[in-house]
Amino acid sequence: MKRIILKKVVAVILLAPIAFALIGYIVMALWNWLMPEIFDLKLITFWQALGLLLLSKLLFGSVRAKWGGNKYKEKMQQKIDCMTPEERENFKEKMRERCKQWGSSN
């Protein structure tokens, strides 16, 4: 059992930096391919790409945790569970009407 855990820890320690470097290279390559052509921006280095990756993770990566996305779903599910079948159907119909403006076919 301890051997399996040790192998997983070693694998994570070895593979995490490789994955991070690969993602950084992909960010750099995409930036250098698209951004100078579209927005007339400068080329970036590998380290700048890693910085951009970290910055984007800090700015956008934890939005779901800050806004409590699962809390809303749980609260809504509790409300729906307390409804009678007629109330549920009425609620669904109102939601369909609201969503028609967004092109929903339901």
C-alpha positions in Angstrom: 0.0 0.0 0.0 2.8 2.4 0.9 4.6 1.5 -2.3 1.6 2.5 -4.4 1.3 5.9 -2.6 5.0 6.5 -3.0 4.8 5.8 -6.7 1.9 8.2 -7.1 3.8 10.9 -5.2 6.9 10.5 -7.3 4.8 10.5 -10.5 3.1 13.8 -9.5 6.5 15.4 -8.5 7.9 14.4 -11.9 4.9 15.0 -14.1 3.6 18.2 -12.7 6.5 20.4 -13.8 6.5 18.7 -17.2 2.8 19.4 -17.6 3.2 23.0 -16.4 6.1 23.6 -18.8 4.1 22.0 -21.7 1.1 24.2 -21.0 3.3 27.3 -20.8 4.9 26.4 -24.1 1.4 26.0 -25.7 0.4 29.4 -24.3 3.5 31.0 -25.7 3.1 29.4 -29.1 -0.6 30.4 -29.3 0.2 34.0 -28.2 3.1 34.4 -30.6 1.0 33.0 -33.4 -2.2 34.9 -32.9 -1.7 38.1 -30.9 0.9 39.9 -33.0 -1.1 39.3 -36.1 -4.5 40.2 -34.7 -3.7 43.0 -32.2 -0.2 44.1 -33.3 1.3 43.0 -29.9 4.9 41.9 -29.2 6.1 38.3 -29.1 6.5 36.9 -25.6 9.1 34.6 -24.0 8.4 31.2 -22.3 8.7 32.8 -18.8 6.2 35.6 -19.8 3.8 32.9 -21.0 4.1 31.1 -17.6 3.5 34.4 -15.9 0.4 34.9 -18.1 -0.8 31.5 -17.3 -0.4 32.1 -13.5 -2.1 35.5 -13.8 -5.1 34.0 -15.7 -5.4 31.3 -13.1 -5.4 33.8 -10.3 -7.9 36.0 -12.0 -10.2 33.5 -13.5 -9.4 30.1 -12.1 -11.3 30.3 -8.8 -14.3 32.3 -9.9 -16.6 29.3 -9.3 -15.4 28.8 -5.7 -15.8 32.5 -4.9 -19.4 32.7 -6.2 -20.4 29.4 -4.7 -21.8 27.7 -7.8 -22.8 24.5 -6.1 -24.6 26.3 -3.3 -27.0 27.8 -5.8 -27.6 24.5 -7.4 -28.3 22.8 -4.1 -30.6 25.6 -3.0 -32.5 25.4 -6.3 -32.8 21.6 -6.1 -34.2 21.9 -2.6 -36.8 24.4 -3.8 -37.8 22.1 -6.7 -38.0 19.0 -4.4 -40.5 20.8 -2.2 -42.8 21.7 -5.1 -45.9 19.8 -6.0 -46.0 18.2 -9.5 -48.2 21.0 -10.7 -45.9 23.7 -9.3 -42.9 22.0 -10.9 -44.6 21.9 -14.3 -45.6 25.6 -13.9 -42.0 26.5 -13.0 -40.6 24.5 -16.0 -43.0 26.3 -18.3 -42.0 29.7 -17.0 -38.3 28.9 -17.5 -39.0 27.7 -21.0 -40.7 31.0 -21.8 -37.8 33.0 -20.3 -35.2 30.9 -22.2 -36.9 31.3 -25.6 -35.2 34.7 -26.0 -31.8 32.9 -25.9 -32.8 30.5 -28.7 -33.7 27.5 -26.5 -35.7 24.9 -28.4 -37.1 23.3 -25.2 
